[in-house]
Amino acid sequence: MSQLSDFPITQKWPARHPERLQLYSLPTPNGIKVSILLEELGLAYEPHLVSFEQNDQLSPAFLSLNPNNKIPAILDPDGPDGKPLALFESGAILLYLAEKTGKFIPQDAGLRYETIQWLMFQMGGIGPMFGQVGFFHKFAGKDYEDKRPLERYIGEAKRLLGVLEQRLQGRDWIMGSQYTIADIAIFPWVRCLVGFYGAGDLVGFANFPNVQRALDAFLARPAVARGVDIPKRD
């Protein structure tokens, strides 16, 4: 039977607690989705910092787990059939952990697929589009004289926030009264857009009071407060 030590990534990031789920991540919007869910679930896990400054994500050890060189990734020693499972892509990890524990995803089949629908909405829309706003507003985009790319992504970010605003009308969370992996996927990116990227005024965030209300409720959760700083940066 495979053991965690059989995975090359454990040579670079040794597991002090091999019986625990191993998290390889960085506290970015995609990274903290998984740490927040792990904190919400109360599962025992061991976080490992993947430093972009040191190009850890391009190391052979990390690429052996995720050939797409993105965080987060996990190794679960207690995967399906009791065998270790290596998994990357934050959305896939959220879905796996929710289904493994039976928490933060509805058991009703229709509501389950509706939750997955909103998870995919974040993966395909909110993450990439908000990230482009951050690039063109906060980072290297400022070097481009042509402002059309920034304007395009600002417009798309506003549209996506409008979709969220409508969805949250009369609802506590994306799926109503039930807090799910859809919220855990979406709100780290909203937090980043208006916080780290400093794009709240650009996208007119004040015009989306339902999103602001839900974001405030999300950030007030103790597990979220813990998860946003995991793994600790050096």
ZAMARPA-575260 format. One record per residue (C-alpha): residue number from 1; residue in one letter; x, y, z. Coordinates in Angstrom, 3 decimals. Layout:
<recs>
[NUM A [X Y Z]];
...
</recs>
This chain:
<recs>
[1 M [0.000 0.000 0.000]];
[2 S [1.259 3.475 -0.856]];
[3 Q [2.497 5.720 1.931]];
[4 L [3.004 9.476 1.955]];
[5 S [6.767 8.931 1.820]];
[6 D [6.265 7.370 -1.629]];
[7 F [5.322 10.802 -2.986]];
[8 P [8.354 12.890 -4.081]];
[9 I [6.831 16.095 -2.731]];
[10 T [7.411 14.837 0.822]];
[11 Q [11.158 14.949 0.214]];
[12 K [11.026 18.746 -0.067]];
[13 W [8.259 19.201 2.496]];
[14 P [8.619 16.324 5.003]];
[15 A [5.465 15.325 6.828]];
[16 R [5.933 15.631 10.583]];
[17 H [2.451 14.138 10.980]];
[18 P [2.019 11.694 8.080]];
[19 E [-1.356 10.588 9.425]];
[20 R [-2.737 14.078 8.716]];
[21 L [-3.856 15.593 5.443]];
[22 Q [-0.961 17.530 3.903]];
[23 L [-1.686 20.994 2.455]];
[24 Y [0.760 22.678 0.064]];
[25 S [-0.325 26.246 -0.342]];
[26 L [0.109 29.993 0.061]];
[27 P [-2.415 32.474 1.549]];
[28 T [-3.788 33.709 -1.788]];
[29 P [-7.516 33.700 -2.665]];
[30 N [-7.253 30.216 -4.167]];
[31 G [-5.023 28.937 -1.381]];
[32 I [-7.152 30.070 1.516]];
[33 K [-10.264 28.440 0.100]];
[34 V [-8.845 25.103 1.217]];
[35 S [-7.391 26.235 4.542]];
[36 I [-10.720 27.880 5.413]];
[37 L [-12.661 24.711 4.610]];
[38 L [-10.207 22.598 6.599]];
[39 E [-10.644 24.949 9.549]];
[40 E [-14.421 24.839 9.189]];
[41 L [-14.339 21.045 9.109]];
[42 G [-11.952 20.731 12.030]];
[43 L [-9.896 18.142 10.158]];
[44 A [-6.340 17.488 11.268]];
[45 Y [-3.973 18.748 8.605]];
[46 E [-0.383 19.893 8.186]];
[47 P [0.206 23.053 6.119]];
[48 H [3.334 23.601 4.049]];
[49 L [4.219 26.992 2.593]];
[50 V [4.905 27.000 -1.153]];
[51 S [6.989 30.156 -1.568]];
[52 F [6.560 31.949 -4.883]];
[53 E [9.539 34.159 -3.991]];
[54 Q [11.702 31.028 -4.032]];
[55 N [9.864 29.547 -7.033]];
[56 D [8.837 26.532 -4.990]];
[57 Q [5.904 26.025 -7.342]];
[58 L [8.351 25.276 -10.153]];
[59 S [10.408 22.767 -8.193]];
[60 P [10.428 19.140 -9.386]];
[61 A [9.001 18.122 -6.011]];
[62 F [5.947 20.350 -6.332]];
[63 L [5.476 19.556 -10.025]];
[64 S [5.368 15.873 -9.112]];
[65 L [2.110 16.634 -7.295]];
[66 N [0.747 19.379 -9.525]];
[67 P [2.176 19.536 -13.063]];
[68 N [0.259 22.798 -13.535]];
[69 N [2.534 24.468 -10.911]];
[70 K [-0.331 26.193 -9.068]];
[71 I [-1.353 26.164 -5.433]];
[72 P [-3.109 24.693 -3.559]];
[73 A [-2.546 20.962 -3.653]];
[74 I [-3.133 18.261 -1.069]];
[75 L [-2.066 14.775 -0.116]];
[76 D [-4.708 12.931 1.870]];
[77 P [-3.296 9.803 3.547]];
[78 D [-6.851 8.568 4.051]];
[79 G [-8.234 8.893 0.551]];
[80 P [-10.769 6.668 -1.215]];
[81 D [-10.458 3.006 -0.209]];
[82 G [-8.027 4.091 2.502]];
[83 K [-5.286 4.888 -0.033]];
[84 P [-3.401 8.204 -0.220]];
[85 L [-4.884 10.680 -2.672]];
[86 A [-2.956 13.488 -4.365]];
[87 L [-5.186 16.291 -5.621]];
[88 F [-4.767 19.750 -7.129]];
[89 E [-7.156 22.528 -8.292]];
[90 S [-8.863 24.364 -5.447]];
[91 G [-12.395 23.694 -6.687]];
[92 A [-11.758 19.968 -6.952]];
[93 I [-10.246 19.942 -3.458]];
[94 L [-13.245 21.776 -1.982]];
[95 L [-15.622 19.321 -3.608]];
[96 Y [-13.583 16.331 -2.476]];
[97 L [-13.390 17.450 1.154]];
[98 A [-17.078 18.391 1.271]];
[99 E [-18.134 15.026 -0.133]];
[100 K [-15.684 13.105 2.038]];
[101 T [-17.100 14.644 5.219]];
[102 G [-20.687 15.221 4.096]];
[103 K [-20.442 18.851 5.200]];
[104 F [-20.854 22.229 3.494]];
[105 I [-22.586 20.678 0.512]];
[106 P [-26.301 19.811 0.389]];
[107 Q [-27.245 16.141 0.458]];
[108 D [-30.237 16.730 -1.808]];
[109 A [-29.070 15.924 -5.345]];
[110 G [-30.618 18.979 -6.975]];
[111 L [-29.227 21.385 -4.389]];
[112 R [-25.870 19.647 -4.548]];
[113 Y [-25.571 20.292 -8.272]];
[114 E [-26.750 23.862 -7.792]];
[115 T [-23.942 24.355 -5.275]];
[116 I [-21.431 22.884 -7.721]];
[117 Q [-22.823 25.255 -10.348]];
[118 W [-21.864 28.254 -8.191]];
[119 L [-18.492 26.693 -7.419]];
[120 M [-17.873 26.524 -11.179]];
[121 F [-19.080 30.131 -11.494]];
[122 Q [-16.233 31.151 -9.225]];
[123 M [-13.666 28.956 -10.930]];
[124 G [-14.538 30.035 -14.448]];
[125 G [-15.545 33.649 -13.863]];
[126 I [-14.844 35.384 -10.592]];
[127 G [-11.328 34.024 -10.040]];
[128 P [-9.902 34.701 -13.504]];
[129 M [-11.665 38.046 -13.984]];
[130 F [-10.940 39.480 -10.537]];
[131 G [-7.356 38.308 -10.941]];
[132 Q [-7.048 40.261 -14.184]];
[133 V [-8.354 43.375 -12.454]];
[134 G [-5.627 42.902 -9.863]];
[135 F [-2.966 42.467 -12.537]];
[136 F [-3.899 45.558 -14.523]];
[137 H [-4.714 47.740 -11.513]];
[138 K [-2.192 46.786 -8.814]];
[139 F [0.643 45.033 -10.590]];
[140 A [2.336 45.091 -14.001]];
[141 G [-0.717 46.384 -15.823]];
[142 K [0.200 49.913 -14.802]];
[143 D [3.034 49.704 -17.337]];
[144 Y [0.560 49.486 -20.220]];
[145 E [-0.528 52.770 -21.740]];
[146 D [-3.536 51.127 -23.364]];
[147 K [-6.239 51.139 -20.677]];
[148 R [-8.701 49.015 -22.606]];
[149 P [-7.661 45.739 -20.924]];
[150 L [-8.219 47.219 -17.455]];
[151 E [-11.531 48.725 -18.539]];
[152 R [-12.636 45.382 -19.963]];
[153 Y [-11.902 43.507 -16.750]];
[154 I [-13.420 46.199 -14.558]];
[155 G [-16.608 45.919 -16.605]];
[156 E [-16.638 42.138 -16.298]];
[157 A [-15.952 42.321 -12.544]];
[158 K [-18.915 44.659 -12.155]];
[159 R [-21.099 42.274 -14.149]];
[160 L [-20.077 39.307 -11.992]];
[161 L [-20.679 41.284 -8.796]];
[162 G [-24.105 42.107 -10.187]];
[163 V [-24.833 38.410 -10.621]];
[164 L [-23.815 37.809 -6.997]];
[165 E [-25.847 40.800 -5.814]];
[166 Q [-28.992 39.422 -7.434]];
[167 R [-28.343 35.907 -6.153]];
[168 L [-27.890 37.143 -2.569]];
[169 Q [-31.083 39.196 -2.585]];
[170 G [-33.168 37.664 0.216]];
[171 R [-30.525 35.014 0.922]];
[172 D [-27.948 34.811 3.705]];
[173 W [-25.556 32.833 1.525]];
[174 I [-25.276 31.706 -2.079]];
[175 M [-27.452 28.668 -1.355]];
[176 G [-29.821 30.449 1.013]];
[177 S [-29.566 29.752 4.726]];
[178 Q [-26.944 27.011 4.226]];
[179 Y [-23.292 28.043 4.158]];
[180 T [-21.500 25.910 1.560]];
[181 I [-18.337 25.446 -0.452]];
[182 A [-19.809 27.934 -2.946]];
[183 D [-19.367 30.697 -0.362]];
[184 I [-15.938 29.396 0.623]];
[185 A [-14.900 29.576 -3.036]];
[186 I [-16.368 32.993 -3.844]];
[187 F [-15.747 35.279 -0.906]];
[188 P [-11.964 34.979 -0.669]];
[189 W [-11.884 36.489 -4.153]];
[190 V [-14.311 39.277 -3.235]];
[191 R [-12.150 40.006 -0.189]];
[192 C [-9.045 40.154 -2.366]];
[193 L [-10.672 42.393 -4.991]];
[194 V [-11.680 45.107 -2.530]];
[195 G [-8.850 44.547 -0.048]];
[196 F [-5.496 43.447 -1.406]];
[197 Y [-6.149 44.679 -4.957]];
[198 G [-7.677 47.913 -3.672]];
[199 A [-10.226 47.894 -6.491]];
[200 G [-13.399 48.583 -4.491]];
[201 D [-13.877 52.072 -5.898]];
[202 L [-12.972 50.930 -9.409]];
[203 V [-15.760 48.364 -9.473]];
[204 G [-18.249 50.469 -7.499]];
[205 F [-18.402 47.993 -4.646]];
[206 A [-20.720 50.274 -2.676]];
[207 N [-23.366 49.489 -5.287]];
[208 F [-23.499 45.843 -4.181]];
[209 P [-24.822 45.920 -0.590]];
[210 N [-25.874 42.267 -0.542]];
[211 V [-22.365 41.195 -1.519]];
[212 Q [-20.886 43.465 1.154]];
[213 R [-23.256 42.033 3.775]];
[214 A [-22.369 38.452 2.902]];
[215 L [-18.660 39.257 2.762]];
[216 D [-18.833 40.779 6.253]];
[217 A [-20.632 37.685 7.561]];
[218 F [-18.029 35.459 5.901]];
[219 L [-15.091 37.340 7.413]];
[220 A [-16.723 37.222 10.857]];
[221 R [-16.571 33.425 10.947]];
[222 P [-13.806 32.208 13.316]];
[223 A [-12.644 29.519 10.868]];
[224 V [-12.296 32.141 8.142]];
[225 A [-10.288 34.419 10.435]];
[226 R [-7.890 31.528 11.052]];
[227 G [-7.805 30.192 7.508]];
[228 V [-6.859 33.438 5.765]];
[229 D [-3.376 33.280 7.367]];
[230 I [-2.610 29.628 6.627]];
[231 P [0.090 28.675 5.767]];
[232 K [1.990 31.419 7.567]];
[233 R [4.305 33.363 5.283]];
[234 D [7.993 33.325 6.179]];
</recs>
